[in-house]
Amino acid sequence: MFRSTQVKAYLAAALYAIIISLSFLFVKLALTVSDPMDAMAHRFTISWLAISIPVLFGWVRLHISWKDILRILPLSLLYPAMFFSLQVYGLSYSSSSEGGIIQATVPIFTMILAAIFLKERTTLWQKLSVMVSVAGVVFIFIMQGAELAADHLMGISLLVLSCLSFAGYNVLARPLSQKFKAMEISFIMLTIGFVCFNGMALVKHGLDGSIQTFLQPLTSPTFVLSTLYLGVLSSLVTTLLLTYAISRLEASKLSVFSNLSTLISMGAGVVFLGEKLEYYHVIGAVMIVAGVLGTNFLDKVRLGSRIGLRAKKQSM
């Protein structure tokens, strides 16, 4: 039987996956108006303002010390700093559908990192499932053939690195998420993102003498709508949902929800952006999803064999 807290955690994870799946679409829309760095700066400005309002008015009280900030800072470098920056630059060279497909590799990276840092053991079936998922990604790349130009390859590589940084967050965040409240971790992470991305954007504009263009994207309704979605839902709300879910679910179990994002983002890219979905994208996505499901749920094979063996011994 699932406890009520587990049900809430799974619902939070599912809602997180749905919001993230559509973020690929809105990132692509924002990049039609702005460059990646400015898009990230405005995105985290909105996120920081949204989370700061209830804190400033006293609706939410935080108990954070400088020592706590230093403890959460390394985690914030993985997510949101590295994850979102690698993702937005990767999507500037690749499609929304490909971003969603590559997102499905997060559970594989999570399992590998958990084995290294948390000493988690896996079954043979889980290892085979990892190979199936990796084969799905390789299959897509091979079938693209000549389409995989240098800039396209760079985009894919950046997206893979973003998945790796998110997997690292999944593995390392659990101890902190059990010590601090979701709102406290989210406030620190979004504040760091706000300072980091705005600082880099302003330095960039200052160096090339284009500081007057920093706010120009905000005159576009498309950019404003996309940034509101990315800033409030895809950054703030998902950070709260993810922090809540990861405090109650194992990292490997939580990461399987990224596959829901894969399917939705692929469909959104085709329907709203007119991206062409080739048959090999579908085959590769099925292989990735099947492999990740096996990675997360075939541990029951080992568990089942142990139960059966125990029952057999007891009957003797």
Number of C-alpha atoms within 10 A of each C-alpha: 4 7 8 9 12 14 13 16 22 21 14 19 24 21 19 24 25 21 20 25 28 23 25 28 25 24 24 20 18 26 20 13 19 19 15 22 19 24 28 28 24 25 27 28 21 21 27 25 18 16 19 16 12 12 15 11 9 10 9 13 12 14 8 13 9 8 9 15 16 11 12 21 16 13 21 23 17 21 24 24 21 18 23 20 20 21 24 26 22 27 24 19 18 21 23 28 28 25 28 30 29 24 26 28 28 26 32 28 23 26 28 21 20 20 14 11 11 12 10 12 12 16 15 13 18 24 17 14 24 27 17 22 27 19 16 26 21 12 17 20 18 12 15 13 9 8 11 16 12 10 13 17 16 17 25 24 16 23 29 23 18 28 27 23 24 25 28 23 21 28 23 19 21 19 11 18 20 14 10 18 16 20 20 20 26 26 21 19 25 28 19 21 28 23 14 16 22 22 12 15 20 16 13 16 15 13 9 8 10 11 15 9 12 19 11 12 20 17 10 13 11 15 22 17 15 21 28 18 22 29 27 21 18 24 25 25 21 23 23 20 23 23 27 22 27 27 20 18 17 13 23 26 17 21 27 26 22 26 28 20 27 28 20 20 27 27 21 21 24 16 11 10 16 10 16 13 14 11 11 16 22 16 14 24 27 18 22 29 25 17 27 31 20 21 28 21 14 19 16 14 14 14 12 12 11 12 12 12 12 11 11 10 9 8 7 5
